[in-house]
Amino acid sequence: MDQIQPIAAYIPYMTCPGNHESDHNFTHYKNRFTMPNYKSYESMMYSWNLGPIHFISLSTEFYYFLQYGLKPVFRQYEWLEKDLQEATKP
């Protein structure tokens, strides 16, 4: 966190949780980063468009840390399906 702080104040950036953020059910990550759709998904998955490009950010850590249950895995899959359907509409 100390390394990104001087940059984060001046340059927009997006984050995605990884294995280093998994402790305590990703609590530290969720409390520090507010990405798009934060209220619905707590920055664990989101997407945005930049010109003709549709970017998707999701966490693969749900598949390795099953102590949190399968609900996050299914929720992310359902979100991804819906997001891709919306993104490919004419």
N, C-alpha and C positions, 0 to 999 in steps of 0.2 A: 504494500500500500504506500509506503514511504517513497518508493521509486516512481510511482505514477502520479503522485499528488502534484508535483510542480508542472507536469504536462497537462493533467486533467483540468486544471483551472483555465486553460487557454485554448485547448484543442478539443473539438468534439470527438468522442469515441464511443464505441459500443462494446459491451462485454458479454461473455458467455461463460457459465459456470463449468469448471472442470474438476478434476480429482482433488485439487488442493482446497476447493471450496466446500467439499462434501461434509466436513465435520459438523456435528450438531444439526443435521438436516438442512445444510446449506444456510444456516442462520446468519453467519457473518456476511456472506455474499448478499443475501436478501436485504440486510440492513444497510448495506453500503451503496448498492447500485439500483437505480430506478430506470429501467429500460421501458420501451413501449409496451403497452398492455400490462403494466405493473399490477394494477388492482386485480386483474383476473388471474395472472400467472406468476406473479412475483419475480419477474425478470428471468424466469427459467426458459421461456420460449417466446419469440416474437419475430416479426418480419417488418420490412419496410421496403419502399420502392425508391430508387434513385434513377431517374430517367427511365429507360426501358428495362432496367434490371430489377428483379425481385430478390431481395436478400432474405434468407431465413437463418435464424439463430436458434438452435435447440441444444439441449444437454444430453449427451450420450451417457452421462454418469448414472442416470436412472437405471440403466441396464446392468450396472455393476454393483450398485448399492441397493440390493433388494430388501434390506432391512427396513426400508421406508415403505415397503409394500409395492404392489403392482399398479395401484391407482395412478401414480404419476406417469408410468409407462403408457397406460391406456389413454390417459388424458392428453398426453403429448401427441400420441398417434392420431387421435381424433382431431386435435387442433391442427396438425399438419395436413391431414386430408382436407379439412375445411379451408385452410389457408391456401392450399394449392388450387382448389376449385375456384376460389375467389380471384386468385392471381391470374388464372388463365381465361377468365371471362373476357369476351370481346369488348 
